[in-house]
Amino acid sequence: MKGRLPFWFSQKPADPKIMLTMERLLDGLSLHTICESALCPNIGECFFRKTATFLILGDVCTRHCTFCAVENGHPLPVDEEEPRHLLEAAEKLNLSYIVITSVTRDDLFDGGTSQFVKAINILHENRGGVIVEVLIPDFCGSAEALKAIVEARPEVVNHNVETVPRLYPKVRPGADYSRSLELLFMVKNLNPEIVTKSGLMLGLGETKEEVVEVMEDLREANCDLLTIGQYLQPSPKHYPVVRFVSPEEFSEYRDIGKDMGFIEVASAPLVRSSFKAAELYAKVKGDAHSLDSSSFTWV
């Protein structure tokens, strides 16, 4: 779909001084963020708040999802200093809530699990009271890899299903819808205290009925939190936007999800899986004043 974005995508321009300061900090620590690599539209807001979603295992993915702006190809060897650099960034930014994600590394024997575990452990050991959310790939369905992640005890395990199963062959080649649901289900079975979370993009050609069915599947997998946002095409070579979903329709999905039993659903055009993650997590802990629908509405 070509043309200008709908009016509800209007945002304040990012402060160039803040952007430069954050970029220098991250470059100095040889760290990547999904904010930059995935061309997130909320990067200015997040950097203003001195937050970022850290991208470990490099910035080159071994899969070829057609929606994602992250570069794909042949990754470099794993940086063994990455977990320590994450800790340095957390200390310099004084972070109490840290989100860590990664590219998919099907080239590694453990899919990169050990790097996640090292990152979780070093943060818990050196930042008292820190909350760690990991947004993980599917590790090719490895139960051993997932068990290692759970045993490291991150407070939140996030794994995005991204879209409806009918669109997987075109949007997420190499991924498997049932495998992603099973991953979330297994996390709860291994440790019911860990909060589970998933995310959906809309505007790829899915129907309302399909979206609701995915939400139902996630609840059957005991998923606690759900994020729903508008897909935006990173470049002409990526999967096209079929339609722009209205804020009113996003609000409807939030109400449907709450009725289904999700602890919280963040649903609005510019919602992304880790945007304002701390506020969303706080709802699990019963802080009713930490999040309202306006937190995720950008109009």
N, C-alpha and C positions, 0 to 999 in steps of 0.2 A: 504493500500500500504506500503510495507516494503522497507528498503534500505535507503541510505544516501540522504540527501536533495540536490536538484540541486545547482549548484555553485552560483546562484544568491542570495542565502540566507546567504552568507558569511558576518559575522559582526566582529567588534572588540570585544574582551572579555570585560565584565564589570569590572570596577575598583573595587576591593574588598573593598578598604578603603571607597569609595563613597557609595557603597552598604551598608556597615556596619553603616556608619553615618546616612543614610536615615532610615535604619531599626530601629536604636536606637531611632531616633526622633519619628517615627510612633508608635513604641512599647510604648514609654514613654507617649504618648497621647492616648493610647488604640484605635488607628485607624487602619483600614484595607485599603488596596488598591486593585483594580482589577488587577493591575500590578502583584502583588504577588499571589493573589487567583486564577487568571485565567492563570497563567504561561505565561504571555505576553512575546514574544521574544524581545520586545523593552525596557524591564525594565532597562537595563544598560544605554541606551541612555537617557531615561527619568530621571532616578535618577541622571545622570551626569548633566543634565540641571536643577536639583532641582525641578522637576515637578512630579506629580503623579495623577492618577485618583482615587479619594477617594471612598471607598465602604462603604456605610452606611447601617444601619439596620442589622449589624452583617455580618458574612461571611458564613452563611449556608442558602441555598436556598430551598424553598418548592417545586420547580418544578424539573423535571428530564430530562432536555435537554441533548441529547446524545453527543453534540459537546463540552460542557462546562466543564472546569476543576474545577469550583467552587463546593465545597462540597454541597451535598443536604441531607435533613433530617429534623430534628426538631430544629428550631432555638431557641436561647436564648431570653429572654425578651429584649425589646428595651432599649438601653442605653440612658437615658435622657440627659446625658452630652455630647453626640456625637456632636451636633451642635457647642457647645462651644469649643470642642477639634478641630473641623475643623477650626474654627477661629484662634485658637492658632497656628495650623500648617501653615495656610496662612500667619500669621504674621511672624513666624520664617523663612519661606521660601521666604517671601516678594513676594507673588504671586499676580499678577494683573488679571490673568485668571485662574479660578478654575473649574475643571470638577468633578461633583459628580454623582455617579451611585449607584445602590443598588442591592442586591439580590432580588428575587421576594418573597414577604411575603403574600401569600394567606391566611395565618393564622390570619392576622390582620384585624380588621373590616374596616379599610380604606386603606389596602394594603401598609401602610407605608407613605401615602401622607403627613400626618402632620409632619413627620420627615424631609421630603424634604422641606416643607414650612418653618420650623424653621431654617433649614440650610441656605436656600436662604436669609431669612430675616436677620439673624444675620451677614451674610457676607456683605450684602448691607448696613446695618446700621453702620457697624464698619470699613469697608474698602472702603473708598471713591473712586468711579470710577471703582470698581472691576467688572469684567464680569464673570457671572456665567452660566455655561453650565450644564444642567442636562440630564443624560442618564437614561430614566425612563422605568420601566416595563409597562405592559398594564393595570394594576389595574383591571383586569377582565372585562374591558370595561366600568368601572364606569365613567359616564359623570361628576358626582359630584367631584370625585377625580381629574380628569383632570382639571376641572374648578378651583379647589383650587391651583393646580400647576401654571396654567396660571396667576391667580390673584396675585401670588407672584412675577410675572414678571422676571423670569430668562431671560437672553438675548438669550439663545439658548435652545430649547427643542429637544433632540435627542431620537429617538426610533428606534432600529434596526429591520428590517424585517428578517435579517440574511440569508435567503435562499429562494429558489423559492417555491411556494405553493405546488407543487407535493411532495416535500420532507418533509413537515411539520410533517406528522404523525410519521416519523422515527427520524427526527432531533429535532423538537420542539414540542413534545407531551404536550398538555395543552395550547399551544398558538394557535392563530387563525389569519391567514394571513389578512383576510378582516378586522378584529378588529384592527390590527396594522395600516393598511392604514387609517381607519376611525379616529384613534387617531391623526395621523399627520394632517389630513384634519380638524379635530375639533380645533386643536391648532390655525391654521391659521384663522379659522372662529371666534374664541374667541378673538384673538389678532393678527392682520396681521403684527404687528411690530416685533413679536418674530420670530427669525430665526429657521427654522425647518431643521432637519438633520436625515439621516438614513444610515444604513450600510448593506453590503452584504459580505458573505464569498463565495469564489469559490473553486472548487475542491471536492465538495460533490456528484457529479454525475449529476449536472444540465447541460442543453444544452445552447448554445449561444442564441438561440431563447427565451428560458425561462428567461435568464438574462435580455435581452432587454425588454421583456414584463414587468418584475418587475420594471425596470427603468421607463418605460412608466407609469405604475400604480403610482409610486411615484411622477412623475411630475403632474399627474392628481390630486394627493392629495396636490399639491402645495409645495412639499418638495424642499427646497433651496439647501441643500448641501448633497453630497453622498460620502461615503467611501467604497472602494471595496478592499478586501485583500484575501490572500490565507489562507484557513483553514489548520491548523496543528493539528494532532491528539494528544491530551494531554497524553493519555495512551492507552495500548492495549484494554482496556474495552470500550473505547469511539468509536464513529462513525469513520469508516476508511476514509483515504484520497483516493479518487478515482483517482485523477490525480493532477499533479502540473501544474498550468497555467503559461505560459511564460510571462515575462515582456512585450513582444510585444503585447500579447493579452490584458493584463491589460491596456496598452496605448490605444489600440483600444476602449476599453470600456470608457475610459476617453473622447476620442473624440466624441463618440456617445452620451455620457451624456451631454457634452457641447452643442452639436447640438440640443439636446432636450430642453435645456433651464435651466439646473441646473446652479446656479451661479458658483459653482466649484465642481469638482469631483476629489478626491484623489484616485488614482487607481494604485496599485503596490503590489507585493507579500507580503511585510511586513507592509502594511497599516493596521491600526486598527482604530476603530471608534473614539477614542479620542486622537490618536497620533498626535502631533503638531496641536492640536485643535485651538489654538490661531491664528496660521498662516492661517488656513483655514477660520476661522471667519473673519479675516481681509479682505479677498477677498470680503465679503459681503459689507464691508464699503468702498470698492473702492481702497484699498491699493494694487496697481498692483505689487509692488516690494516685497510684504511680502511673497509670495509663488511662487515657480516654480516647475515644475515636478520633478526636482532633489531632492527636499525636501522629496519626498516619494519614491525614488528609491534607493534600498540598493543592490548594486552589487560590 
